[in-house]
Amino acid sequence: MGAEHEALWARACEELRRRVSSEVFDRWFGVIRATRLESDTLELSVPCDFYVGWLEENYLPLIRAALTAVAAREVSVRLSVDSPAPARTETFEKAADVSHALEPARPAPRDSISTPLDAAFTFETFVLGPSNAFAHAACLAVAQTPGRAYNPLLIFGGSGLGKTHLMQAVGHYALKTSRHATVCYTSAEAFLNEYIESLQYNRMVQFRRKYRGVDLLLIDDIHFLAGRDGLQEEFFHMFNELHTRGRQIVLTCDRAPSEIQGMDKRLVSRFAWGVTTQIEPPDVETRVAILRRKAELMRASIPDDVILLIAEHVRSNIRTMEGALKSVWAYAALHRQTPTREMAMRVLRGHLESTASAPPTIEAIQKTVAQYYDVRLSDMTSQRRMQSVVVPRQVAMYLCRMLTGQSLPVIGEAFGRNHATVLHACRTISERSRHDPNLAESIAALRRRLQAD
């Protein structure tokens, strides 16, 4: 048990190497030693106070995430400073040199102006499906012709569906294909905190220089800016300058920009200059493909029936689905057994029970949509082609695709159509809802009604 803390940290380091560049790992994580594991708290030792402050401010959430991923449980972190040693002064001076190198007044490495990109979030590792194909194509076009194809590009959808993965894939592509590209990735919350600090310490000139000088700006969760008038004003002028200079902007959001309460109408208008694309919950086939890819990356041998069990019961969130997979694999590894369907049901019992009854059925969607549009339930499966019937029928197909996780052929059979008709309906409604606020609001109202039942 004496080396348990070292083994845990070694596995976490392997995970961290996959998430950050080798330069960042060597500079900030390579000097860390694991000294003690008490309950679920790992004590990590660093050479000096400078590292404690820097790691807590910039990388502590990343360290916790890596530890939790490899341990399959929540692991807390406590940072401490090594006991005094002759080499300590030299280490501190070396760290101080690094801190000076990060100041805006001097040339800085590309990593220093950005939250590190996750090494796993590339186009190669992204699993394509009908629910994300258009968003993937748009991101690839932006990566290949930044500032010209779609600018800005805004990706919206629920949590854990792959928005950040695609956004960071654009960043990785830019860094790989252009030696001199300046890429900046940040979350809107971190952007807000930096803005507040810049105001507090009179560093707005540096703040503006940093963000207006990039070639590719990636901001996650832009809805976080809602209601923050000062920051929206700053971002509005930043957006205008970057767009005028042909610099690419990519944003993510949890809903369509027009649905964000408290967002400046000028910004909503600017977002519409480019392309807005939605990522929807993946269907069961895509979920199976994602789980197989995750298992490959984990080097885990998971039988197909176990993967199918998870895919059928975790429908809307890829992160939750990945967590379920890791939990099953960790349990099997701990007991030195091959994962089975029965084992997976035991490990995930509470989760499977809570999710199994959550999604509405196809029949429930057909009935709710028919009532909402005041058409007959039989019109959902009839051959009538009147516009007053076609639109509700297409909306119902679209909602079935979004909310049930059923495959195209299954949905088509329920409507008396083939899978191609369902796919056409989903694409039609998805495209129309981007430009028709009334249709978008109707779909949102139907979703709330269905998910509340």
FISE-579718 format. One record per residue (C-alpha): residue number from 1; x, y, z. Coordinates in Angstrom, 1 decimal. Layout:
REM FISE-579718
+-----+--------+--------+--------+
: seq :      x :      y :      z :
+-----+--------+--------+--------+
: NUM :      X :      Y :      Z :
...
+-----+--------+--------+--------+
//
This chain:
REM FISE-579718
+-----+--------+--------+--------+
: seq :      x :      y :      z :
+-----+--------+--------+--------+
:   1 :    0.0 :    0.0 :    0.0 :
:   2 :    3.0 :    2.2 :    0.5 :
:   3 :    3.3 :    2.9 :   -3.2 :
:   4 :   -0.4 :    3.3 :   -3.9 :
:   5 :   -0.1 :    7.1 :   -4.1 :
:   6 :    2.8 :    6.9 :   -6.6 :
:   7 :    1.0 :    4.4 :   -8.8 :
:   8 :   -2.2 :    6.6 :   -8.8 :
:   9 :   -0.2 :    9.7 :   -9.8 :
:  10 :    1.7 :    7.7 :  -12.5 :
:  11 :   -1.6 :    6.8 :  -14.1 :
:  12 :   -2.9 :   10.3 :  -13.8 :
:  13 :    0.3 :   11.6 :  -15.5 :
:  14 :   -0.4 :    9.3 :  -18.5 :
:  15 :   -3.9 :   10.8 :  -18.7 :
:  16 :   -2.5 :   14.3 :  -18.4 :
:  17 :    0.0 :   13.7 :  -21.2 :
:  18 :   -2.9 :   12.9 :  -23.5 :
:  19 :   -4.7 :   16.2 :  -22.6 :
:  20 :   -1.9 :   18.8 :  -22.8 :
:  21 :    1.2 :   19.4 :  -24.9 :
:  22 :    4.5 :   17.9 :  -24.0 :
:  23 :    5.9 :   21.4 :  -23.3 :
:  24 :    3.1 :   22.1 :  -20.8 :
:  25 :    3.4 :   18.7 :  -19.1 :
:  26 :    7.2 :   19.0 :  -18.7 :
:  27 :    6.9 :   22.5 :  -17.4 :
:  28 :    4.1 :   22.2 :  -14.9 :
:  29 :    3.4 :   18.5 :  -14.1 :
:  30 :    6.9 :   16.9 :  -14.5 :
:  31 :    8.1 :   18.5 :  -11.2 :
:  32 :    5.2 :   17.1 :   -9.1 :
:  33 :    5.7 :   14.2 :   -6.7 :
:  34 :    2.9 :   12.2 :   -5.0 :
:  35 :    3.7 :   12.0 :   -1.3 :
:  36 :    0.6 :   10.6 :    0.4 :
:  37 :   -2.9 :    9.2 :   -0.2 :
:  38 :   -5.3 :    9.6 :    2.7 :
:  39 :   -8.9 :    8.4 :    2.1 :
:  40 :   -9.7 :   10.1 :   -1.3 :
:  41 :   -7.2 :   12.9 :   -1.0 :
:  42 :   -3.9 :   12.8 :   -2.8 :
:  43 :   -1.1 :   15.0 :   -1.5 :
:  44 :    1.2 :   16.4 :   -4.2 :
:  45 :    4.5 :   18.0 :   -3.5 :
:  46 :    6.0 :   20.8 :   -5.7 :
:  47 :    9.4 :   22.6 :   -5.5 :
:  48 :    8.2 :   26.0 :   -4.3 :
:  49 :    5.2 :   28.3 :   -3.5 :
:  50 :    5.2 :   29.7 :   -7.1 :
:  51 :    4.1 :   26.3 :   -8.4 :
:  52 :    1.4 :   26.0 :   -5.8 :
:  53 :   -0.1 :   29.3 :   -6.8 :
:  54 :    0.2 :   28.7 :  -10.5 :
:  55 :   -1.2 :   25.1 :  -10.4 :
:  56 :   -4.1 :   26.1 :   -8.2 :
:  57 :   -5.0 :   29.0 :  -10.5 :
:  58 :   -4.6 :   27.2 :  -13.8 :
:  59 :   -4.4 :   23.4 :  -13.7 :
:  60 :   -6.0 :   22.1 :  -10.5 :
:  61 :   -9.3 :   21.2 :  -12.2 :
:  62 :   -7.4 :   19.4 :  -14.9 :
:  63 :   -5.4 :   17.4 :  -12.3 :
:  64 :   -8.6 :   16.5 :  -10.4 :
:  65 :  -10.3 :   15.4 :  -13.6 :
:  66 :   -7.3 :   13.2 :  -14.6 :
:  67 :   -7.2 :   11.5 :  -11.1 :
:  68 :  -10.9 :   10.9 :  -11.1 :
:  69 :  -10.7 :    9.4 :  -14.6 :
:  70 :   -8.0 :    6.9 :  -13.7 :
:  71 :   -9.3 :    6.1 :  -10.2 :
:  72 :  -13.0 :    5.8 :  -11.3 :
:  73 :  -14.0 :    7.9 :   -8.2 :
:  74 :  -13.7 :   11.5 :   -7.0 :
:  75 :  -10.2 :   12.2 :   -5.8 :
:  76 :   -9.3 :   15.5 :   -4.1 :
:  77 :   -5.9 :   17.1 :   -4.3 :
:  78 :   -3.8 :   18.9 :   -1.7 :
:  79 :   -0.7 :   20.7 :   -2.8 :
:  80 :    2.3 :   21.1 :   -0.5 :
:  81 :    5.9 :   22.5 :   -0.9 :
:  82 :    8.9 :   20.3 :   -0.7 :
:  83 :   11.0 :   20.5 :    2.5 :
:  84 :   13.9 :   22.9 :    2.0 :
:  85 :   16.8 :   21.5 :   -0.1 :
:  86 :   19.9 :   22.9 :   -1.7 :
:  87 :   18.4 :   22.8 :   -5.2 :
:  88 :   15.3 :   24.7 :   -4.1 :
:  89 :   16.6 :   28.2 :   -4.8 :
:  90 :   17.7 :   27.2 :   -8.3 :
:  91 :   14.2 :   25.7 :   -8.9 :
:  92 :   12.5 :   28.8 :   -7.8 :
:  93 :   14.6 :   31.0 :  -10.0 :
:  94 :   13.8 :   28.8 :  -12.9 :
:  95 :   10.1 :   29.0 :  -12.1 :
:  96 :   10.4 :   32.8 :  -11.8 :
:  97 :   12.0 :   32.9 :  -15.2 :
:  98 :    9.0 :   31.0 :  -16.6 :
:  99 :    6.5 :   33.4 :  -15.0 :
: 100 :    8.3 :   36.4 :  -16.6 :
: 101 :    8.2 :   34.7 :  -19.9 :
: 102 :    4.4 :   34.6 :  -19.6 :
: 103 :    4.0 :   38.3 :  -19.2 :
: 104 :    2.2 :   40.0 :  -22.1 :
: 105 :    5.1 :   42.5 :  -22.6 :
: 106 :    7.4 :   39.7 :  -23.8 :
: 107 :    7.0 :   37.1 :  -26.6 :
: 108 :    5.2 :   34.1 :  -25.1 :
: 109 :    4.8 :   30.5 :  -26.3 :
: 110 :    1.5 :   29.7 :  -28.0 :
: 111 :    0.3 :   27.7 :  -25.0 :
: 112 :    0.6 :   30.7 :  -22.7 :
: 113 :   -2.3 :   32.7 :  -24.0 :
: 114 :   -4.8 :   29.8 :  -24.0 :
: 115 :   -6.3 :   27.2 :  -21.8 :
: 116 :   -4.6 :   24.0 :  -23.0 :
: 117 :   -6.4 :   22.1 :  -25.7 :
: 118 :   -7.3 :   18.5 :  -24.8 :
: 119 :   -5.1 :   16.2 :  -26.9 :
: 120 :   -7.9 :   13.8 :  -27.3 :
: 121 :  -10.3 :   16.4 :  -28.9 :
: 122 :   -9.3 :   16.1 :  -32.6 :
: 123 :  -11.2 :   15.4 :  -35.8 :
: 124 :   -9.7 :   11.9 :  -36.0 :
: 125 :  -11.2 :   10.9 :  -32.6 :
: 126 :  -14.7 :   12.4 :  -33.2 :
: 127 :  -17.4 :    9.9 :  -33.9 :
: 128 :  -19.7 :   11.0 :  -36.7 :
: 129 :  -23.4 :   10.4 :  -36.8 :
: 130 :  -26.6 :   12.0 :  -38.2 :
: 131 :  -27.0 :   14.1 :  -35.1 :
: 132 :  -23.6 :   15.9 :  -35.6 :
: 133 :  -22.7 :   15.5 :  -39.3 :
: 134 :  -23.4 :   19.1 :  -40.2 :
: 135 :  -21.6 :   20.6 :  -37.2 :
: 136 :  -18.6 :   18.4 :  -38.0 :
: 137 :  -18.6 :   19.5 :  -41.7 :
: 138 :  -18.9 :   23.1 :  -40.7 :
: 139 :  -16.0 :   22.8 :  -38.2 :
: 140 :  -13.8 :   21.1 :  -40.8 :
: 141 :  -14.5 :   23.8 :  -43.4 :
: 142 :  -13.6 :   26.5 :  -40.9 :
: 143 :  -10.4 :   24.6 :  -39.9 :
: 144 :   -9.4 :   24.3 :  -43.6 :
: 145 :  -10.3 :   27.9 :  -44.6 :
: 146 :  -10.3 :   30.0 :  -41.4 :
: 147 :  -11.9 :   33.4 :  -41.7 :
: 148 :  -13.5 :   32.6 :  -45.0 :
: 149 :  -15.8 :   29.7 :  -44.8 :
: 150 :  -18.1 :   30.4 :  -41.9 :
: 151 :  -17.3 :   33.3 :  -39.6 :
: 152 :  -18.4 :   33.2 :  -36.9 :
: 153 :  -19.3 :   29.6 :  -36.4 :
: 154 :  -21.6 :   29.0 :  -33.5 :
: 155 :  -22.3 :   25.4 :  -32.3 :
: 156 :  -25.2 :   24.9 :  -29.9 :
: 157 :  -26.7 :   21.9 :  -28.1 :
: 158 :  -27.0 :   20.2 :  -24.8 :
: 159 :  -24.2 :   19.5 :  -22.4 :
: 160 :  -21.9 :   16.6 :  -23.2 :
: 161 :  -22.8 :   16.2 :  -26.9 :
: 162 :  -19.4 :   17.1 :  -28.3 :
: 163 :  -19.4 :   20.9 :  -28.9 :
: 164 :  -16.1 :   21.4 :  -27.1 :
: 165 :  -14.6 :   18.4 :  -28.9 :
: 166 :  -15.3 :   19.9 :  -32.3 :
: 167 :  -14.3 :   23.4 :  -31.2 :
: 168 :  -10.9 :   22.2 :  -29.9 :
: 169 :  -10.5 :   20.0 :  -33.0 :
: 170 :  -10.5 :   23.2 :  -35.1 :
: 171 :   -7.8 :   24.6 :  -32.8 :
: 172 :   -5.6 :   21.4 :  -33.1 :
: 173 :   -6.0 :   21.5 :  -36.9 :
: 174 :   -4.8 :   25.2 :  -37.0 :
: 175 :   -1.8 :   24.5 :  -34.8 :
: 176 :   -0.9 :   21.4 :  -36.9 :
: 177 :   -1.2 :   23.1 :  -40.3 :
: 178 :    0.2 :   26.5 :  -39.5 :
: 179 :    3.4 :   27.0 :  -37.6 :
: 180 :    2.6 :   30.7 :  -36.8 :
: 181 :   -1.1 :   30.5 :  -36.1 :
: 182 :   -2.0 :   32.1 :  -32.7 :
: 183 :   -4.9 :   30.1 :  -31.2 :
: 184 :   -6.7 :   31.1 :  -28.1 :
: 185 :   -9.2 :   28.7 :  -26.4 :
: 186 :  -11.0 :   29.7 :  -23.3 :
: 187 :  -14.4 :   29.3 :  -21.5 :
: 188 :  -16.7 :   32.3 :  -21.2 :
: 189 :  -16.4 :   32.0 :  -17.4 :
: 190 :  -12.6 :   32.2 :  -17.5 :
: 191 :  -13.0 :   35.1 :  -20.0 :
: 192 :  -15.2 :   36.9 :  -17.5 :
: 193 :  -12.8 :   36.4 :  -14.7 :
: 194 :   -9.9 :   37.7 :  -16.7 :
: 195 :  -11.9 :   40.7 :  -17.7 :
: 196 :  -12.7 :   41.5 :  -14.1 :
: 197 :   -9.0 :   41.1 :  -13.1 :
: 198 :   -8.0 :   43.4 :  -15.9 :
: 199 :  -10.4 :   46.1 :  -14.7 :
: 200 :   -9.3 :   45.6 :  -11.1 :
: 201 :   -5.6 :   45.9 :  -11.8 :
: 202 :   -5.8 :   48.4 :  -14.7 :
: 203 :   -4.6 :   45.9 :  -17.4 :
: 204 :   -7.3 :   46.4 :  -20.0 :
: 205 :   -4.7 :   47.3 :  -22.7 :
: 206 :   -3.0 :   43.9 :  -22.2 :
: 207 :   -6.4 :   42.2 :  -22.2 :
: 208 :   -7.4 :   43.7 :  -25.5 :
: 209 :   -4.0 :   43.2 :  -27.1 :
: 210 :   -4.1 :   39.5 :  -26.1 :
: 211 :   -7.6 :   38.7 :  -27.5 :
: 212 :   -7.6 :   41.0 :  -30.5 :
: 213 :   -4.2 :   39.8 :  -31.7 :
: 214 :   -5.2 :   36.1 :  -32.2 :
: 215 :   -5.8 :   34.3 :  -35.5 :
: 216 :   -8.3 :   31.9 :  -34.1 :
: 217 :  -10.6 :   32.7 :  -31.1 :
: 218 :  -12.4 :   29.8 :  -29.5 :
: 219 :  -14.8 :   30.6 :  -26.6 :
: 220 :  -16.9 :   27.9 :  -24.9 :
: 221 :  -20.3 :   28.5 :  -23.3 :
: 222 :  -20.9 :   32.0 :  -24.7 :
: 223 :  -24.3 :   32.1 :  -23.0 :
: 224 :  -22.4 :   32.8 :  -19.8 :
: 225 :  -22.0 :   36.4 :  -21.0 :
: 226 :  -25.8 :   36.9 :  -20.8 :
: 227 :  -26.7 :   39.8 :  -18.4 :
: 228 :  -23.1 :   41.0 :  -18.1 :
: 229 :  -23.4 :   44.3 :  -20.0 :
: 230 :  -19.8 :   45.5 :  -19.6 :
: 231 :  -18.3 :   42.3 :  -20.8 :
: 232 :  -20.7 :   42.1 :  -23.7 :
: 233 :  -19.8 :   45.6 :  -24.8 :
: 234 :  -16.1 :   44.6 :  -24.6 :
: 235 :  -16.7 :   41.4 :  -26.6 :
: 236 :  -18.8 :   43.3 :  -29.1 :
: 237 :  -15.9 :   45.5 :  -30.1 :
: 238 :  -13.4 :   42.6 :  -29.9 :
: 239 :  -15.7 :   40.6 :  -32.3 :
: 240 :  -15.9 :   43.5 :  -34.7 :
: 241 :  -12.2 :   44.0 :  -34.9 :
: 242 :  -11.4 :   40.3 :  -35.3 :
: 243 :  -14.1 :   39.8 :  -38.0 :
: 244 :  -13.0 :   42.9 :  -39.9 :
: 245 :   -9.4 :   41.6 :  -40.0 :
: 246 :  -10.6 :   38.2 :  -41.2 :
: 247 :   -9.7 :   36.3 :  -38.0 :
: 248 :  -11.8 :   33.2 :  -37.3 :
: 249 :  -14.2 :   33.1 :  -34.3 :
: 250 :  -15.8 :   29.8 :  -33.1 :
: 251 :  -18.3 :   29.8 :  -30.2 :
: 252 :  -20.4 :   27.2 :  -28.4 :
: 253 :  -23.6 :   27.7 :  -26.6 :
: 254 :  -26.2 :   25.5 :  -24.8 :
: 255 :  -29.1 :   26.9 :  -26.9 :
: 256 :  -29.8 :   29.0 :  -30.0 :
: 257 :  -28.6 :   32.6 :  -29.6 :
: 258 :  -32.1 :   34.0 :  -30.1 :
: 259 :  -33.2 :   32.0 :  -27.0 :
: 260 :  -30.6 :   33.5 :  -24.6 :
: 261 :  -32.2 :   35.9 :  -22.2 :
: 262 :  -30.0 :   38.9 :  -21.5 :
: 263 :  -27.8 :   38.7 :  -24.5 :
: 264 :  -27.2 :   42.0 :  -26.4 :
: 265 :  -29.2 :   42.0 :  -29.6 :
: 266 :  -26.2 :   43.4 :  -31.4 :
: 267 :  -24.2 :   40.3 :  -30.5 :
: 268 :  -27.1 :   38.0 :  -31.5 :
: 269 :  -27.1 :   39.8 :  -34.9 :
: 270 :  -23.3 :   39.4 :  -35.2 :
: 271 :  -23.6 :   35.6 :  -34.5 :
: 272 :  -26.0 :   35.4 :  -37.4 :
: 273 :  -23.3 :   36.7 :  -39.8 :
: 274 :  -21.8 :   33.3 :  -40.1 :
: 275 :  -23.3 :   29.8 :  -39.5 :
: 276 :  -25.2 :   28.5 :  -36.5 :
: 277 :  -25.3 :   24.7 :  -36.3 :
: 278 :  -26.9 :   22.4 :  -33.7 :
: 279 :  -25.6 :   19.1 :  -32.2 :
: 280 :  -28.4 :   16.9 :  -31.2 :
: 281 :  -28.3 :   13.8 :  -28.9 :
: 282 :  -26.9 :   10.9 :  -30.8 :
: 283 :  -29.0 :    7.9 :  -31.9 :
: 284 :  -28.3 :    4.4 :  -30.6 :
: 285 :  -26.0 :    3.5 :  -33.5 :
: 286 :  -23.8 :    6.5 :  -32.9 :
: 287 :  -23.8 :    5.9 :  -29.2 :
: 288 :  -22.5 :    2.4 :  -29.8 :
: 289 :  -19.8 :    3.7 :  -32.1 :
: 290 :  -18.8 :    6.3 :  -29.5 :
: 291 :  -18.5 :    3.7 :  -26.8 :
: 292 :  -16.5 :    1.4 :  -28.9 :
: 293 :  -14.1 :    4.3 :  -29.7 :
: 294 :  -13.8 :    5.2 :  -26.0 :
: 295 :  -13.1 :    1.5 :  -25.1 :
: 296 :  -10.3 :    1.5 :  -27.7 :
: 297 :   -8.8 :    4.6 :  -26.2 :
: 298 :   -9.0 :    3.0 :  -22.8 :
: 299 :   -7.5 :   -0.2 :  -24.1 :
: 300 :  -10.5 :   -1.9 :  -22.6 :
: 301 :  -12.0 :   -5.1 :  -23.9 :
: 302 :  -15.8 :   -4.5 :  -23.4 :
: 303 :  -18.2 :   -7.1 :  -24.9 :
: 304 :  -20.7 :   -5.8 :  -27.5 :
: 305 :  -23.7 :   -6.7 :  -25.3 :
: 306 :  -22.4 :   -4.5 :  -22.5 :
: 307 :  -21.8 :   -1.6 :  -24.8 :
: 308 :  -25.3 :   -2.0 :  -26.2 :
: 309 :  -26.7 :   -2.0 :  -22.7 :
: 310 :  -25.1 :    1.3 :  -21.9 :
: 311 :  -26.0 :    2.8 :  -25.3 :
: 312 :  -29.6 :    1.9 :  -24.8 :
: 313 :  -29.9 :    3.4 :  -21.4 :
: 314 :  -27.7 :    6.5 :  -21.4 :
: 315 :  -29.2 :    8.5 :  -24.3 :
: 316 :  -28.6 :   12.2 :  -24.1 :
: 317 :  -25.1 :   12.8 :  -22.6 :
: 318 :  -21.9 :   11.4 :  -24.0 :
: 319 :  -19.9 :   12.3 :  -20.8 :
: 320 :  -22.4 :   10.4 :  -18.6 :
: 321 :  -22.2 :    7.5 :  -21.1 :
: 322 :  -18.4 :    7.5 :  -21.0 :
: 323 :  -18.5 :    7.6 :  -17.2 :
: 324 :  -20.7 :    4.6 :  -17.1 :
: 325 :  -18.3 :    2.7 :  -19.4 :
: 326 :  -15.4 :    3.6 :  -17.1 :
: 327 :  -17.3 :    2.5 :  -14.0 :
: 328 :  -18.0 :   -0.9 :  -15.5 :
: 329 :  -14.4 :   -1.4 :  -16.7 :
: 330 :  -13.0 :   -0.3 :  -13.4 :
: 331 :  -15.3 :   -2.7 :  -11.5 :
: 332 :  -14.3 :   -5.6 :  -13.8 :
: 333 :  -10.6 :   -4.8 :  -13.5 :
: 334 :  -10.8 :   -4.6 :   -9.7 :
: 335 :  -12.4 :   -8.0 :   -9.5 :
: 336 :  -10.3 :   -9.4 :  -12.4 :
: 337 :  -13.4 :  -10.4 :  -14.3 :
: 338 :  -14.5 :  -10.0 :  -17.9 :
: 339 :  -17.3 :   -7.4 :  -18.0 :
: 340 :  -20.8 :   -8.9 :  -18.5 :
: 341 :  -24.2 :   -7.5 :  -19.0 :
: 342 :  -25.3 :   -8.7 :  -15.5 :
: 343 :  -22.2 :   -7.0 :  -14.0 :
: 344 :  -23.0 :   -3.8 :  -15.8 :
: 345 :  -26.5 :   -3.8 :  -14.6 :
: 346 :  -25.3 :   -4.2 :  -11.0 :
: 347 :  -22.7 :   -1.5 :  -11.3 :
: 348 :  -25.1 :    1.0 :  -13.0 :
: 349 :  -28.3 :   -0.2 :  -11.4 :
: 350 :  -29.4 :    3.2 :  -10.0 :
: 351 :  -28.4 :    5.1 :  -13.1 :
: 352 :  -30.1 :    2.6 :  -15.5 :
: 353 :  -33.3 :    2.7 :  -13.5 :
: 354 :  -33.4 :    6.5 :  -13.5 :
: 355 :  -32.7 :    6.8 :  -17.2 :
: 356 :  -34.7 :    3.9 :  -18.5 :
: 357 :  -38.1 :    5.6 :  -18.1 :
: 358 :  -36.9 :    9.2 :  -18.9 :
: 359 :  -37.3 :    9.5 :  -22.7 :
: 360 :  -40.8 :    9.8 :  -24.1 :
: 361 :  -42.0 :    7.1 :  -26.5 :
: 362 :  -42.6 :    7.7 :  -30.2 :
: 363 :  -46.4 :    7.3 :  -29.6 :
: 364 :  -46.3 :    9.9 :  -26.8 :
: 365 :  -44.5 :   12.4 :  -29.1 :
: 366 :  -47.0 :   11.8 :  -31.9 :
: 367 :  -49.9 :   12.4 :  -29.6 :
: 368 :  -48.4 :   15.5 :  -28.0 :
: 369 :  -47.5 :   17.1 :  -31.4 :
: 370 :  -51.0 :   16.3 :  -32.8 :
: 371 :  -52.6 :   18.0 :  -29.8 :
: 372 :  -50.3 :   21.0 :  -30.0 :
: 373 :  -51.0 :   21.6 :  -33.7 :
: 374 :  -54.7 :   20.6 :  -33.4 :
: 375 :  -54.5 :   17.8 :  -36.1 :
: 376 :  -55.8 :   14.2 :  -35.8 :
: 377 :  -53.4 :   11.6 :  -34.4 :
: 378 :  -54.0 :    9.5 :  -37.6 :
: 379 :  -52.4 :   12.4 :  -39.6 :
: 380 :  -49.1 :   11.3 :  -38.1 :
: 381 :  -49.2 :    8.2 :  -40.2 :
: 382 :  -51.5 :    9.2 :  -43.1 :
: 383 :  -50.4 :   10.1 :  -46.6 :
: 384 :  -52.0 :   13.5 :  -46.6 :
: 385 :  -49.6 :   16.2 :  -48.0 :
: 386 :  -51.3 :   19.4 :  -46.9 :
: 387 :  -48.9 :   21.9 :  -45.3 :
: 388 :  -51.0 :   22.0 :  -42.1 :
: 389 :  -50.3 :   18.2 :  -41.7 :
: 390 :  -46.8 :   17.9 :  -43.2 :
: 391 :  -45.2 :   20.3 :  -40.8 :
: 392 :  -46.5 :   18.7 :  -37.6 :
: 393 :  -45.6 :   15.3 :  -39.0 :
: 394 :  -42.0 :   16.5 :  -39.7 :
: 395 :  -41.8 :   18.1 :  -36.3 :
: 396 :  -42.8 :   14.9 :  -34.6 :
: 397 :  -40.2 :   12.9 :  -36.6 :
: 398 :  -37.6 :   15.5 :  -35.6 :
: 399 :  -38.5 :   15.3 :  -31.9 :
: 400 :  -38.5 :   11.5 :  -32.0 :
: 401 :  -35.0 :   11.7 :  -33.4 :
: 402 :  -33.9 :   14.1 :  -30.7 :
: 403 :  -35.6 :   12.6 :  -27.7 :
: 404 :  -35.9 :    8.9 :  -28.1 :
: 405 :  -32.5 :    7.8 :  -29.5 :
: 406 :  -34.3 :    5.4 :  -31.8 :
: 407 :  -32.8 :    4.6 :  -35.2 :
: 408 :  -34.1 :    6.1 :  -38.5 :
: 409 :  -35.8 :    2.9 :  -39.7 :
: 410 :  -37.6 :    2.4 :  -36.4 :
: 411 :  -38.9 :    6.0 :  -36.4 :
: 412 :  -39.9 :    5.6 :  -40.1 :
: 413 :  -41.8 :    2.5 :  -39.4 :
: 414 :  -43.8 :    4.2 :  -36.7 :
: 415 :  -44.8 :    6.9 :  -39.2 :
: 416 :  -45.4 :    4.6 :  -42.1 :
: 417 :  -42.3 :    6.0 :  -43.9 :
: 418 :  -38.8 :    4.9 :  -44.8 :
: 419 :  -35.6 :    6.1 :  -43.1 :
: 420 :  -34.8 :    8.5 :  -45.9 :
: 421 :  -38.0 :   10.4 :  -45.3 :
: 422 :  -37.3 :   10.7 :  -41.6 :
: 423 :  -33.8 :   12.0 :  -42.3 :
: 424 :  -35.2 :   14.6 :  -44.8 :
: 425 :  -37.8 :   15.7 :  -42.2 :
: 426 :  -35.1 :   16.1 :  -39.5 :
: 427 :  -32.8 :   18.1 :  -41.7 :
: 428 :  -35.7 :   20.3 :  -42.9 :
: 429 :  -37.0 :   21.1 :  -39.4 :
: 430 :  -33.4 :   21.7 :  -38.1 :
: 431 :  -32.7 :   24.1 :  -40.9 :
: 432 :  -36.0 :   25.9 :  -40.8 :
: 433 :  -35.9 :   26.3 :  -37.0 :
: 434 :  -32.6 :   28.3 :  -37.3 :
: 435 :  -34.4 :   31.0 :  -39.4 :
: 436 :  -37.9 :   30.8 :  -38.1 :
: 437 :  -38.2 :   32.0 :  -34.4 :
: 438 :  -41.9 :   30.8 :  -34.2 :
: 439 :  -41.0 :   27.3 :  -35.2 :
: 440 :  -38.0 :   27.2 :  -32.9 :
: 441 :  -40.2 :   28.3 :  -30.0 :
: 442 :  -42.8 :   25.7 :  -30.9 :
: 443 :  -40.2 :   23.0 :  -30.8 :
: 444 :  -38.8 :   24.3 :  -27.5 :
: 445 :  -42.4 :   24.3 :  -26.0 :
: 446 :  -43.0 :   20.7 :  -27.2 :
: 447 :  -39.7 :   19.6 :  -25.7 :
: 448 :  -40.6 :   21.1 :  -22.4 :
: 449 :  -44.0 :   19.5 :  -22.4 :
: 450 :  -42.7 :   16.1 :  -23.4 :
: 451 :  -39.8 :   16.1 :  -20.9 :
: 452 :  -42.1 :   17.3 :  -18.1 :
: 453 :  -44.5 :   14.3 :  -18.5 :
+-----+--------+--------+--------+
//
